[in-house]
């Protein structure tokens, strides 16, 4: 629970001041760049990102029911840490 709370707070801080995309729905694309080449389940990664969605919604001042999430894999992080790229667009 503590990790999820921190994840949400960091997401909120990262998206503070970002303009809200116009329109009723907001497309949120998550690009998962893993730390290594081990197999991962994209559906589980997106489900585990719920605190990220909540933090973004907090920062934008919207309800996350307006999000239209999409997930994909990106390149392996050469530093071996892994990261998530997030893009927002009107949907």
C-alpha positions in Angstrom: 0.0 0.0 0.0 2.9 2.4 0.8 4.5 1.8 -2.6 1.1 2.5 -4.4 0.7 5.7 -2.4 4.2 6.9 -3.4 3.6 5.9 -7.0 0.4 8.0 -7.0 2.1 11.0 -5.4 5.0 11.0 -7.8 2.6 10.7 -10.8 0.6 13.7 -9.4 3.8 15.8 -9.0 5.0 14.8 -12.5 1.8 15.9 -14.2 1.0 19.0 -12.2 0.6 21.9 -14.6 0.1 19.7 -17.7 -2.9 21.0 -19.7 -5.9 18.8 -19.9 -6.5 17.5 -23.5 -9.7 18.9 -25.0 -12.7 16.6 -25.3 -14.7 14.3 -23.2 -12.3 11.4 -23.3 -8.5 11.5 -22.7 -6.3 8.9 -24.4 -3.5 7.7 -22.1 -0.8 5.7 -23.7 1.6 3.8 -21.4 4.8 2.6 -23.1 6.6 0.1 -20.8 10.3 0.1 -21.3 11.4 -2.9 -19.2 14.8 -3.3 -17.4 15.5 -6.6 -19.2 14.2 -9.0 -21.8 12.2 -11.3 -19.5 8.6 -12.0 -20.7 6.0 -9.7 -19.1 2.2 -9.6 -19.4 1.0 -6.2 -20.8 -2.4 -6.5 -19.1 -0.9 -7.0 -15.7 1.5 -4.1 -16.2 -1.5 -1.8 -17.0 -3.5 -3.1 -14.1 -0.6 -2.5 -11.7 -0.5 1.1 -13.0 -3.7 2.1 -11.3 -1.9 4.4 -8.9 -0.3 6.1 -12.0 -3.7 6.7 -13.5 -5.0 8.0 -10.2 -2.1 10.4 -9.8 -2.5 11.8 -13.3 -6.2 12.3 -12.7 -5.5 14.1 -9.4 -3.0 16.4 -11.2 -5.3 17.2 -14.1 -8.4 17.6 -11.8 -10.4 15.0 -13.8 -12.1 11.7 -13.0 -10.0 8.8 -14.4 -13.2 7.3 -15.9 -12.6 9.7 -18.8 -9.3 7.9 -19.6 -9.0 5.6 -22.6 -5.9 3.6 -21.7 -3.7 1.9 -24.2 -0.5 0.0 -23.4 2.5 -1.1 -25.4 6.1 -2.3 -25.0 9.0 0.0 -25.8 12.7 -0.8 -26.0 14.6 -2.4 -23.1 16.2 0.3 -20.9 19.9 0.1 -21.5 20.5 1.3 -17.9 18.6 -1.8 -16.7 16.2 0.2 -14.5 13.0 0.2 -16.6 10.6 3.1 -17.0 7.2 4.0 -18.2 6.6 6.7 -20.9 3.1 8.4 -20.6 1.4 10.4 -23.3 -1.9 12.1 -23.1 -4.1 13.1 -26.1 -7.7 14.0 -26.8 -9.6 10.8 -27.6 
